[in-house]
């Protein structure tokens, strides 16, 4: 919260700038003296709200950024824990399945090739070659069957382990599943905040330019517009904060349900 004494000094300085500019002949001639005085009163009345809104927007923006940073780190930590579930077991079973497949690859490739060659020879009417290929293939049949059975055992063990790990992770994954949708809402909210911030910046520029020119009427109008935009920004920031809090709650629940 800005110190009231500081606000008073800033307000007084602004008024002095306007008066100095007006006395220097920079006040637009179209603005009547009564309008100018009334606008100066409006600036005085609005200044506390103007500075207070500035401080609130800054503080709430920082608060949102800090919570977003915490949530991003928290989500990364949960996902890392989920990926670590049965990691050693899954790694070992995967390695064993791949090693078994490679061990029998040449045999199974030969077995398959002989079958294709026999089929091609039969199609070409070369029964002698077809029979030779079929005999060689049948000689490998038992070994090929045993190889496929061993590969199947390894693959089944890996599949079952993956299914078990997924079942362990499901409660936690379900808990964080809404996060993606909430983040889309936050992105949309931040876009609206950015649009309002751009309009606020334009109003602030007009205000500062008008003060330098001694144009109290334009300065008062620009200050009012800036306040309105900052109010919109604050509303948006508060809505985004509520969404970030929902993510925080989802993460806490997900952490509690980690295997």
Secondary structure, DSSP 8 states (H G I E B T S, - for coil): ---HHHHHHHHHHHHHHHHHHHHTT-S-TTS-HHHHHHHHHHHHHHHHHHHHHHHHHHHHHHHHHHHHHHHHHHHHHHHHHHHHTTHHHHHHHHHHHHHHHHHHHHHHHHHHHHHHHHHHHHHTT-HHHHHHHHHHHHHHHHHHHHHHHHHHHHHHHHHHHHHHHHHHHHHHHHHHTTHHHHHHHHHHHHHHHHHHHHHHHHHHHHHHHHHHHT-HHHHHHHHHHHHHHHHHHHHHHHHHHHHHHHHHHHHHHHHHT--
